[in-house]
């Protein structure tokens, strides 16, 4: 049994990472520029030649799809019931 409040989300940099059957419902959005910050410095993840405030990743398009497993299960059960009834 599915929790009625459960939604599944896939957020990806490319539509290739979203299953083909879900791509039609994917929405695109722009992720803004991100910059190295003090946390990156503390974690030691800033590459040589870069510093706090430098561009980490340029703005880019991402894709997101949200669906409810419960709704999919109900639709599947309805289709099965219709098939069994014919």
C-alpha atoms as one frame of an Amber mdcrd trajectory, in Angstrom:
protein
   0.000   0.000   0.000   1.287   3.447  -0.896   1.349   6.438   1.430  -1.110
   8.952  -0.057   1.281  11.820   0.644   4.176  10.246  -1.218   5.293  11.862
  -4.442   8.256  10.738  -6.455  10.577  13.321  -8.015  13.349  13.050 -10.547
  15.490  16.159 -10.999  18.169  15.841 -13.693  20.567  17.828 -15.843  19.386
  16.047 -18.987  16.159  14.498 -20.229  18.264  11.403 -20.928  18.285  10.737
 -17.175  14.483  10.719 -16.991  12.759   7.467 -18.014  11.205   7.781 -21.461
   7.662   7.150 -20.195   7.952  10.184 -17.875   9.627  12.678 -20.223   6.380
  14.090 -21.619   5.498  15.426 -18.159   8.964  16.806 -17.385   9.233  20.531
 -16.738  12.364  22.533 -17.422  13.772  25.296 -15.266  16.959  27.327 -15.156
  19.378  26.673 -12.341  21.220  29.959 -11.683  24.984  30.397 -11.582  26.600
  28.952  -8.489  29.799  30.223  -6.912  32.405  28.782  -4.617  31.795  29.788
  -1.007  33.383  29.467   2.411  31.888  26.002   2.883  33.630  24.822  -0.291
  36.870  26.299   1.043  36.441  24.543   4.407  35.693  21.261   2.630  38.751
  21.679   0.400  36.785  21.284  -2.839  37.876  24.480  -4.586  40.195  23.550
  -7.460  43.631  25.097  -7.827  43.456  28.524  -9.451  39.929  29.195  -8.139
  38.846  30.947  -4.960  35.759  31.866  -2.947  33.401  33.883  -5.159  34.564
  32.339  -8.455  32.036  30.680 -10.733  31.481  27.070  -9.708  28.837  26.125
 -12.285  27.251  28.357 -14.918  23.487  28.730 -15.203  21.979  25.746 -16.971
  18.687  24.056 -17.758  17.468  21.215 -15.545  14.453  18.944 -15.884  12.054
  17.821 -13.184   9.191  15.375 -13.177   6.857  14.612 -10.276   4.387  11.745
 -10.067   2.293   9.889  -7.527   2.809   6.112  -7.322  -0.578   5.846  -5.616
  -2.361   7.468  -8.574  -0.485   5.205 -10.996  -1.464   2.147  -8.937  -5.125
   3.215  -8.901  -5.107   3.765 -12.668  -3.532   0.352 -13.206  -6.106  -1.321
 -10.972  -8.927   0.432 -12.860  -7.531  -0.774 -16.211  -7.229  -4.325 -14.863
 -10.796  -4.230 -13.540 -12.019  -3.016 -16.924 -10.178  -5.844 -18.674 -11.521
  -8.425 -16.254 -15.041  -7.077 -16.765 -14.944  -7.496 -20.555
